[in-house]
Amino acid sequence: MELTPRHQDTFPQGDLGPFRNLDCREVAMIAPYLERVRVPAGAILFREGDRGDFLAIVVSGRLQATKRTEFRGRGVVISHLSRGTLAGELAMLDERPRPATMKAVEDSEILILRRKAFDALLQADPQLGLKLMRRITQVLSTRVRALGNRLVHVF
């Protein structure tokens, strides 16, 4: 899917997870590094195995993550993502292939933070970049803990 930014100067109002710990000045400083993109229902944002050079923050709508199984053509839904949720952060940070396919299950709007833009933010304002990185790490930590709790119920 071709990601075409629109209204790069418009930052959505309200609580968006990764920016929860930022003040208005900090949000204003991050806004130019983000691309706002509309994703129609049914569109694939990225596929499992793709190179990951961006993360997305859901502004509106809903995304679905699926993981391939050993059964050809079959996948398992591993999560649904809605407003304020991060998608694609693992591959953007570790530069490894995407671990899942992400699809819009309804018309959605997302904010894209590309790796190059994140690197530029870290250069321009290391403290702010670190604060954002800390928030992304908190999200990842929460997901790992939840996965551990889910695994306990499987075994």
C-alpha positions in Angstrom: 0.0 0.0 0.0 1.3 3.4 -0.9 1.2 5.7 2.1 0.3 9.2 1.1 0.5 11.8 3.8 -2.2 14.5 4.2 -2.5 17.4 6.6 1.0 17.0 8.0 0.5 20.1 10.0 -2.7 18.9 11.7 -2.3 16.9 14.8 -5.4 15.1 16.1 -7.0 16.2 19.3 -7.4 14.0 22.3 -5.4 11.3 23.9 -3.1 9.2 21.7 -1.3 6.5 23.6 2.4 7.2 22.7 1.9 10.9 23.3 0.1 10.6 26.6 3.2 11.7 28.6 4.0 14.7 26.5 3.0 18.3 27.1 1.5 20.6 24.4 4.9 22.0 23.4 6.4 18.6 23.0 3.5 17.4 20.9 3.9 20.5 18.7 7.6 19.7 18.3 6.9 16.1 17.2 4.0 16.9 14.8 6.3 17.9 11.9 7.9 14.4 12.0 4.6 12.6 11.5 2.6 11.9 8.4 -1.2 11.7 8.7 -2.6 9.0 6.4 -6.1 7.6 5.6 -6.3 3.9 5.2 -9.5 2.5 3.6 -11.1 -0.6 5.0 -9.6 -3.8 3.6 -6.2 -2.1 2.8 -3.0 -3.8 3.9 -0.8 -1.5 5.8 2.1 -4.0 5.8 2.6 -7.7 5.4 4.4 -10.2 7.6 8.0 -10.4 6.4 8.1 -6.9 4.9 10.9 -4.6 5.8 9.8 -2.2 8.6 10.8 1.4 8.3 7.9 3.0 10.1 5.5 2.7 13.0 1.9 3.8 13.0 -0.4 5.3 15.7 -4.1 4.7 15.1 -6.0 8.0 15.2 -9.4 6.5 14.2 -10.8 3.3 12.8 -9.5 -0.2 13.5 -6.6 -2.4 12.4 -6.2 -6.1 12.6 -2.9 -8.0 13.0 -2.7 -11.5 11.7 0.1 -14.1 11.9 0.7 -16.9 9.4 0.3 -20.4 10.5 1.7 -23.7 9.1 -1.6 -24.2 7.3 -1.2 -22.7 3.8 -3.4 -19.6 3.3 -4.5 -19.6 6.9 -3.6 -17.0 9.5 -4.6 -16.3 13.1 -5.8 -12.9 14.3 -3.5 -11.9 17.1 -4.9 -8.4 17.9 -7.2 -5.6 17.0 -5.9 -2.1 17.3 -7.9 1.1 17.8 -7.4 4.7 18.7 -4.1 5.5 20.4 -2.6 2.1 19.7 0.9 1.6 18.2 1.4 -0.7 15.2 4.7 -1.7 13.6 7.0 -0.5 16.3 9.0 -3.7 16.6 10.2 -3.7 13.0 10.8 0.0 13.0 13.0 -0.2 16.1 14.9 -3.5 15.5 15.1 -3.3 11.6 13.9 -6.9 11.3 11.1 -8.1 9.1 7.5 -7.4 10.2 6.2 -10.1 12.5 2.6 -9.9 11.4 0.3 -8.5 8.6 -1.6 -5.3 9.5 -4.9 -4.7 7.8 -7.5 -2.0 8.2 -10.8 -3.6 9.1 -12.7 -0.3 8.8 -11.8 3.1 7.3 -9.0 4.3 9.5 -6.6 7.2 9.9 -3.1 6.8 11.2 0.0 8.8 12.0 3.2 7.5 10.5 6.6 7.9 12.1 9.3 6.8 9.8 12.6 5.6 11.1 14.4 8.5 9.3 12.0 11.0 10.9 12.5 9.4 14.3 16.3 9.6 13.8 16.0 13.2 12.9 13.9 13.9 16.0 16.6 12.2 18.1 19.2 14.5 16.6 17.1 17.6 16.9 15.9 17.1 20.5 17.5 14.0 22.2 15.5 14.5 25.4 12.2 14.5 23.6 13.2 11.6 21.4 14.2 9.7 24.6 10.9 10.5 26.2 9.0 9.1 23.1 11.3 6.0 23.1 10.6 5.4 26.7 6.8 5.5 26.0 7.2 3.1 23.1 9.2 0.8 25.4 6.5 0.9 28.0 3.9 -0.1 25.4 6.2 -3.0 24.3 6.7 -4.0 28.0 3.0 -4.1 28.6 2.5 -6.3 25.5 5.2 -8.7 26.5 3.7 -9.1 30.0 0.2 -9.6 28.6 1.6 -12.3 26.2 3.2 -14.1 29.1 -0.1 -14.1 31.0 -1.9 -15.4 27.9 0.7 -18.2 27.5 0.1 -19.4 31.1 -3.5 -20.1 30.1 -2.5 -22.1 27.0 -0.2 -24.4 28.9 
